[in-house]
Each structure stands twice: as structure tokens, then as C-alpha cells.
Amino acid sequence: MNGPQSRTGPRLLHVVTSDLSTRLMRGQLRYLSARGFDVFLTSSPGRDLEATSSLEQVHAISVPMVRENSPLQDLYALYRLYRLMRLLRPAITNVSTPKAGLLGGLAALLSRVPCRVYTLRGLRWETASGAKRLVLMIADWVACHYAHRVVCVSQSVRNRAVACGLVDPDRTSVFGAGSSNGVDPARFGPTEEKLRRAIEIRERLGIPPTAPVVGFVGRLTRDKGIPELYEAHKILRKEFSSLKLLLLGDYETGDPLPLRLQRAIGNDPSVIHPGFVDETSDFYHVFDMLALPSYREGFPNVVLEAQAAGRPVVAARATGTVDAITDGVTGLLVPIADQAALAEALGKLLRNPTLATKMGIAGRARVLDEFKPEKIWRALAEEYIQLLHIKGLPLPNSEIPSSDPFAVPGSLLSSS
């Protein structure tokens, strides 16, 4: 365990599966600490857990967990989480991501945590089939059933979860327009420095200054729509001979692309694949537009990041994604797994730079208006305080500076 000295406020434990997922809470944890909570963070060990702990000044405790089903490892992780919660005695647990949601939720129940929150970041079973789909749905049902509150990261995720009988609507919340942490527009905005670095990235990657670039950020897997994206790229190359497809992300074994497609991507000089990029903010200014043909999302942060950078987005009409894009205003939505429609939409923006710019401007305006991180943080803190109040537990020192622009939380919390 590391981090600052323990505070006297209510003890709060956030649990996610992968250390990479701790990035989804940056800024939020420091805010909760400032609101009087004694914050602890748990994930599998890794540099992002340590980095987030240091940046947010919260306690970090590693518990190895794996994304895929592994009964023995899962049982051991459940035992470790149970022991941790018995030791810490948190007043509140917030568990999220599928494996941590299930194991952390069960551990919180068994250790009698008084306030249990499950953050539903997406519906992984949507793209599964057969026994795996059933197992994933049962895992989500268990995580939802044993939580006092289920925070859904988008309205469409909430609607789907309720429709499928995973959770009662009166136990769900969506903060504002959605998202689990909002996006910092200053980090992605088109500053002179970022535009200069974007030019340098083009030079480093061998992309000509005038070549149009379609970008993708995420896991290179089937359910992210990479097969359709590559086929759409090949269609567009017949009209736009200098077009480049820039893929930021790594291949994964959980939902692998066919080897022939991996080889085709690796051998195609019009496809640039630098792999996983630790800091993507400069790359959005290399893109002319972002493509996200994913079959499922919870709330795609990359869409907000692209919009914060003033870039239009073309995406599949999937759960979660439909909340992030205003179709025809900040981007274009196309049917899932439809490579022809994807190529047509991307081509529409490539042929009409004025329309692309207009959508990029509208997207950034929406981010500035609806997705500032402080709105999400404020609503989450109020959710925790409400739970503590209902349970008759001590409340944190929740004084908020008068300069806080989000001092009236009522409109930020949407509950059935």
C-alpha cells in the first residue's frame, strides 16, 4: 500500500480490474479526497496504478485480476479482495469493469460494506454468444443485484440494462449527459504547441503534410470494428489515393483479429500502426477525423477526446456511442458492421472539409458545455453523500468553495 496519510473522513475504495483502467478516474479521486473522503484505489499491479496513486495522492493497493475467465485465479482474487475489505472497513465501495465488478461486488457483500456502488461502464455480453454471453450476463446481474446503486455511464447503457432485467431502474443513475469522468478540453484543445507536435508526428511517421488521415484509438479487436474499418479504408483508397489510416492501439488475444487481417494491416503502406501510445492528445491533431466502428461501448472516451480536439467522428450506432455523438451535428452514425456505410460516411467528410470542420467545432462546443469533468465528480460525490445519509453514517466535510461553478448539483444527477 502507498499514498498519503489516512484521513478521518469516510473511507472509500474504488476497484477496477486493470491498472490501465485507473486512468479513467484521474482528477476524480483527488476531487473526492478534497471533498473529505479517505480514498483507496485497487487494481491489478502495474505502472498506471502507481502513477494514478501518485498523481491523485490516494492510497494504492494491488490485487492481481485477469479479464478472461480463470476460476482458480478468480477465486484467489475474490479472497484477496475480501481480506482487503475486512482490513480497510470502507464505508463505500465503487467497483467497475466486468471482472472487478463481479469479484469486488461479491467481496463487498461478504465483508458487509454498508454502501455498495457498481459503475456499469458497458455491456460486454452484447458482442458475445452462447455460454460466454450467458456467463457475462449473469456476472453483470450479480454485480448489479448486490449493489445499492448502479451508476451507468450512458443513458443507452442504462436503458439496455433495465430492458434486459439486469437492474431495477430506481437503483440506477446517469450523471449529466453521460461518461464516467468527462474530458478535460484543455488537454486536447488545438493549441499552437499541439499543432506543432502534430506536424512533427506526421514527419516521424512518414505521413505527407497534405495526406488525409482517418484515425482510430483503442484495442485492435473484432468488436472494435477493425475488420470493417480496414475494408472501408480499402474502398476509400480507390478515390483518395493518398489516404492514410492511423491505428493507435495494440492487438489483444481476448477477441483477436484474424491473422490474415493482421498481416494485411502490417504489409499495407497506407496503414500506419505505431502501437499503443501512452499520450494520445497530440495525435488527434494528426487526424482529419476519428473512426470508431465499435460494436459496443459504455461511453467512448475517445469520441469526447476527438471532439475536444475539434475533430468530427464517424462511428457505428452502438450502445454507448449513440450518447457521445449528435448524428449529423458532431459526427455521423452508421449501422454496426456495415463497411460500405462506414466508407460512405468517411468519404462524405473527406469530400467536404467545410462540413468536417463544422462538425468538429460543434463537437468541441458540446464537450465544453456538457462534459466538463467537474460535473461528473460533483454528481458522484453527491451520490456517495446520499448513500451515507440513508445509512446513517458519518458524512465527509463536503464544503465546496463558492467559486465552484457546479455548486448546484440537482440537474447533474439523473435518476429514475
Buried (B, 14 or more C-beta within 10 A) or exposed (E): EEBEEEBEBBBBBBBBBBBBBBBBBBBBBBBBBBBBBBBBBBBBBBEBBBBBBEBBEBBBBBBEBEBEEEEEBBEBBBBBBBEBBEEBEBBBBBBBBBBBBBBBBBBBBBBEBBBBBBBBBBBBBBBBEEEBBEEBBEBBBBBBBBBBBBBBBBBBBBBBBBEBEBBEEEBBBBBBBBBBBBBBBEEBBBEEEBEEBBBEBBEEBEBEEEBBBBBBBBBBBBBBBBBBBBBBBBBBBEEBEEBBBBBBBEBBEEBEBEEEBBEBBEEBEBBBBEEEBEEBBBBBBBBBBBBBBBBBBBBBBBBBBBBBBBBBBBBBBBBBBBBBBBEEBBBBBBEBBBBEBBBBBBBEBBEEEEBBBBBBBBBBBBBBEBBBBBBBBBBBBBBBBBBBEEEEEEBBEBEEEEEEEBEEBEEBBBBE
